[in-house]
Amino acid sequence: MDIVAHKKFLKRILYVLPEAFEELEASRLTLLFFVLSGLDILDEIDSLSDEVKTKLVDWIYSLQITCKSGEDTNLSGFEGTFMMSGQQVKRCNSPGDVSRTSTLDSTCLQEYSSLQSTSTSHLVMTYSALVSLAILGDDFGRLNHRSILRNVQKCQLMDGSFQANPMGSENDMRFVFCAVAICYILDDFSPLNVESLLSFMKSCLVSGSSFTRGSTYCAAAALTLLNQLDEFLNSRQRSKLLRWCVMKQDNGFHGRPNKPDDSCYTFWIGATLRILNAIQLVDRDAVTSFTLSTQDENVGGFGKFFDSLPDALHTYLSLSGLALLDYPGLQPVFAPLNVTVRTSDRISWLRKARSNGLPVVWNYGCAEF
């Protein structure tokens, strides 16, 4: 694998995006997470200057929706881009460009602040914001913990599932994972009706074993973060889930029967198996070979198939999946949270500091108390 090419590919996305990425404008924050976490896996985060990191952190915080005292906090959390509030933003082509605009143009930020009442938070964007801040070494000092957690609570429906925001949206296992991950990162599960949540998850089991496709990872990861996995699955269900995962391998992995292998499932299935401590059940060499066949040898990055153009999502999930397979030169990944082990450690330090009321001092990416 040409690690240098993949580093360059991710950095290009950070600063210069092609026009084809315009359709992802509303998910710009998640796109930034793919880039940052991909660079983290490649051990390249520290190559970003302190100035760039500061601008990125400031941009992420500028997307935090907060309410004035006495106002309802239905919308608290993070949105994915300035565009969602109707903000007039200078033309730019990347998360990096937006960060420079919002950091250097104070007028732009003031106008944005006045329009926050029309903004809408999103659980996926809030999760993306928190893990991106952790990757960049932020201390979470500017987070409105209470409002974020209250927003998570308002996203839970009567059946135990979660929608993306309290204003109404689709509800599925993706948002269950994001809600649980947010509460895990902020070290407070009190907003969750866990009993109702587990009941919803049981109702989603297909043939008593899997949740289908990437939802299986979301469920397994959420249960692990809740420390409920062993209680949720009995031995028979666990065996059936393992069989379901293993049967999704031809050379690489796919999500449904009779579908072609897809590089992103190197993570979705691989991470599920890692959570179940069963990664040894698959043919690692075959999965690795397939995943590497989807990389672009000219410009770097990974595509969905061997003849697909590379993109941020498949590049990140391919790298993360390969890291879970212990591919040399990649930082180890903590599967339940979908971040590197060192970023997970930073989050654990922050959780400990918050629970003990201790200040956190960052020293070369390490937390000290």
ZIJO-V469408 format. One record per backbone hydrogen bond with DSSP energy under -0.5 kcal/mol. NH is the residue of the N-H (numbers start at 0). CO is the residue of the C=O. E is the energy in kcal/mol with one decimal. If there is no record, write none. Layout:
# ZIJO-V469408
nh->NH co->CO e->E
nh->NH co->CO e->E
This chain:
# ZIJO-V469408
nh->2 co->0 e->-1.4
nh->5 co->1 e->-1.6
nh->6 co->2 e->-2.1
nh->7 co->3 e->-2.1
nh->8 co->4 e->-2.2
nh->9 co->5 e->-2.2
nh->10 co->6 e->-2.1
nh->11 co->7 e->-2.1
nh->12 co->8 e->-1.8
nh->13 co->9 e->-1.7
nh->14 co->10 e->-1.3
nh->15 co->11 e->-4.3
nh->16 co->92 e->-1.1
nh->20 co->17 e->-1.9
nh->21 co->18 e->-2.1
nh->22 co->19 e->-0.7
nh->23 co->20 e->-2.0
nh->24 co->21 e->-1.9
nh->26 co->23 e->-1.6
nh->27 co->24 e->-1.6
nh->28 co->79 e->-1.2
nh->30 co->26 e->-2.3
nh->31 co->27 e->-2.1
nh->32 co->28 e->-1.8
nh->33 co->29 e->-2.3
nh->34 co->30 e->-1.9
nh->35 co->31 e->-3.0
nh->36 co->32 e->-3.0
nh->37 co->33 e->-1.8
nh->38 co->34 e->-2.4
nh->39 co->35 e->-2.1
nh->40 co->36 e->-2.3
nh->41 co->37 e->-1.8
nh->42 co->39 e->-1.4
nh->43 co->38 e->-3.2
nh->44 co->38 e->-0.5
nh->46 co->43 e->-1.6
nh->47 co->44 e->-1.9
nh->52 co->48 e->-2.5
nh->53 co->49 e->-2.5
nh->54 co->50 e->-2.2
nh->55 co->51 e->-2.5
nh->56 co->52 e->-2.7
nh->57 co->53 e->-2.6
nh->58 co->54 e->-2.3
nh->59 co->55 e->-2.5
nh->60 co->56 e->-2.4
nh->61 co->57 e->-1.8
nh->62 co->58 e->-0.7
nh->62 co->59 e->-1.4
nh->63 co->60 e->-1.7
nh->64 co->76 e->-3.4
nh->65 co->63 e->-0.7
nh->70 co->67 e->-2.3
nh->75 co->72 e->-1.4
nh->76 co->64 e->-1.3
nh->78 co->62 e->-1.8
nh->83 co->80 e->-0.8
nh->84 co->81 e->-2.0
nh->85 co->82 e->-1.7
nh->86 co->81 e->-1.2
nh->88 co->86 e->-0.9
nh->94 co->12 e->-0.5
nh->95 co->13 e->-2.7
nh->97 co->93 e->-2.1
nh->98 co->94 e->-2.2
nh->99 co->95 e->-1.8
nh->100 co->96 e->-2.3
nh->101 co->97 e->-2.9
nh->102 co->98 e->-1.7
nh->103 co->99 e->-2.4
nh->104 co->100 e->-2.3
nh->105 co->103 e->-1.0
nh->108 co->104 e->-1.6
nh->109 co->105 e->-2.3
nh->110 co->106 e->-2.5
nh->111 co->107 e->-2.1
nh->112 co->108 e->-2.4
nh->113 co->109 e->-1.7
nh->114 co->110 e->-0.7
nh->114 co->111 e->-1.1
nh->115 co->112 e->-1.2
nh->117 co->114 e->-2.0
nh->118 co->115 e->-1.9
nh->121 co->77 e->-2.0
nh->122 co->163 e->-2.0
nh->125 co->121 e->-2.4
nh->126 co->122 e->-2.5
nh->127 co->123 e->-2.6
nh->128 co->124 e->-2.5
nh->129 co->125 e->-2.3
nh->130 co->126 e->-2.3
nh->131 co->127 e->-2.0
nh->132 co->128 e->-2.5
nh->133 co->129 e->-2.0
nh->134 co->130 e->-2.3
nh->135 co->131 e->-2.0
nh->136 co->133 e->-1.3
nh->137 co->132 e->-2.7
nh->142 co->139 e->-1.4
nh->144 co->142 e->-1.2
nh->147 co->143 e->-2.4
nh->148 co->144 e->-2.6
nh->149 co->145 e->-2.3
nh->150 co->146 e->-2.2
nh->151 co->147 e->-2.0
nh->152 co->148 e->-2.1
nh->153 co->149 e->-1.9
nh->154 co->150 e->-0.9
nh->154 co->151 e->-0.9
nh->155 co->151 e->-0.6
nh->155 co->152 e->-1.1
nh->156 co->160 e->-2.9
nh->159 co->156 e->-1.9
nh->162 co->154 e->-2.1
nh->163 co->169 e->-0.9
nh->165 co->73 e->-0.6
nh->167 co->164 e->-1.8
nh->171 co->161 e->-0.9
nh->174 co->171 e->-0.7
nh->175 co->171 e->-1.2
nh->176 co->172 e->-2.3
nh->177 co->173 e->-2.2
nh->178 co->174 e->-2.4
nh->179 co->175 e->-2.4
nh->180 co->176 e->-3.0
nh->181 co->177 e->-2.5
nh->182 co->178 e->-2.0
nh->183 co->179 e->-2.4
nh->184 co->180 e->-2.8
nh->185 co->181 e->-2.2
nh->186 co->183 e->-1.1
nh->187 co->182 e->-2.7
nh->191 co->188 e->-1.7
nh->193 co->191 e->-1.3
nh->196 co->192 e->-2.4
nh->197 co->193 e->-2.9
nh->198 co->194 e->-1.8
nh->199 co->195 e->-2.1
nh->200 co->196 e->-2.2
nh->201 co->197 e->-2.2
nh->202 co->198 e->-1.6
nh->203 co->199 e->-0.8
nh->203 co->200 e->-0.8
nh->204 co->201 e->-1.1
nh->205 co->209 e->-4.0
nh->206 co->204 e->-0.6
nh->208 co->205 e->-1.9
nh->209 co->205 e->-1.3
nh->212 co->254 e->-0.9
nh->214 co->211 e->-1.1
nh->215 co->211 e->-0.6
nh->215 co->212 e->-1.6
nh->216 co->212 e->-0.5
nh->217 co->213 e->-2.0
nh->218 co->214 e->-2.4
nh->219 co->215 e->-2.6
nh->220 co->216 e->-3.2
nh->221 co->217 e->-2.1
nh->222 co->218 e->-2.6
nh->223 co->219 e->-1.8
nh->224 co->220 e->-2.5
nh->225 co->221 e->-1.8
nh->226 co->223 e->-1.2
nh->227 co->222 e->-3.4
nh->228 co->222 e->-0.8
nh->231 co->227 e->-2.3
nh->232 co->228 e->-2.1
nh->233 co->231 e->-0.5
nh->237 co->233 e->-2.6
nh->238 co->234 e->-2.1
nh->239 co->235 e->-2.2
nh->240 co->236 e->-2.4
nh->241 co->237 e->-2.4
nh->242 co->238 e->-2.3
nh->243 co->239 e->-2.4
nh->244 co->240 e->-2.3
nh->245 co->241 e->-2.6
nh->246 co->242 e->-2.5
nh->247 co->244 e->-1.4
nh->248 co->245 e->-1.5
nh->249 co->247 e->-0.5
nh->249 co->251 e->-1.9
nh->253 co->247 e->-1.8
nh->258 co->255 e->-1.4
nh->261 co->252 e->-2.9
nh->262 co->303 e->-2.0
nh->264 co->261 e->-1.6
nh->265 co->262 e->-1.6
nh->266 co->263 e->-1.3
nh->267 co->263 e->-1.7
nh->268 co->264 e->-1.9
nh->269 co->264 e->-1.0
nh->270 co->266 e->-3.8
nh->271 co->267 e->-0.9
nh->272 co->268 e->-2.4
nh->273 co->269 e->-2.2
nh->274 co->270 e->-2.5
nh->275 co->271 e->-1.8
nh->276 co->273 e->-1.4
nh->277 co->272 e->-3.2
nh->280 co->277 e->-1.9
nh->281 co->278 e->-1.2
nh->283 co->281 e->-1.3
nh->286 co->282 e->-2.1
nh->287 co->283 e->-2.9
nh->288 co->284 e->-2.5
nh->289 co->285 e->-2.4
nh->290 co->286 e->-2.6
nh->291 co->287 e->-2.6
nh->292 co->288 e->-1.3
nh->293 co->289 e->-0.6
nh->293 co->290 e->-1.4
nh->294 co->291 e->-1.3
nh->295 co->300 e->-2.8
nh->296 co->294 e->-0.8
nh->299 co->295 e->-1.7
nh->301 co->310 e->-0.5
nh->302 co->293 e->-2.4
nh->307 co->304 e->-1.4
nh->310 co->301 e->-2.1
nh->314 co->310 e->-1.8
nh->315 co->311 e->-2.7
nh->316 co->312 e->-2.7
nh->317 co->313 e->-1.8
nh->318 co->314 e->-2.3
nh->319 co->315 e->-2.8
nh->320 co->316 e->-2.3
nh->321 co->317 e->-2.6
nh->322 co->318 e->-2.2
nh->323 co->319 e->-1.9
nh->324 co->320 e->-1.0
nh->325 co->322 e->-1.7
nh->326 co->321 e->-2.3
nh->329 co->326 e->-1.3
nh->330 co->40 e->-2.9
nh->333 co->338 e->-3.1
nh->334 co->332 e->-1.0
nh->336 co->333 e->-1.1
nh->337 co->333 e->-1.1
nh->337 co->334 e->-0.5
nh->338 co->333 e->-1.2
nh->340 co->331 e->-2.6
nh->343 co->339 e->-2.4
nh->344 co->340 e->-2.4
nh->345 co->341 e->-1.8
nh->346 co->342 e->-2.2
nh->347 co->343 e->-2.3
nh->348 co->344 e->-2.3
nh->349 co->345 e->-2.4
nh->350 co->346 e->-2.4
nh->351 co->347 e->-2.3
nh->352 co->348 e->-2.7
nh->353 co->349 e->-2.4
nh->354 co->350 e->-2.4
nh->355 co->351 e->-1.6
nh->356 co->352 e->-0.6
nh->356 co->353 e->-0.8
nh->357 co->352 e->-2.8
nh->360 co->367 e->-2.0
nh->361 co->359 e->-0.5
nh->362 co->365 e->-2.9
nh->365 co->362 e->-1.2
nh->367 co->360 e->-1.8
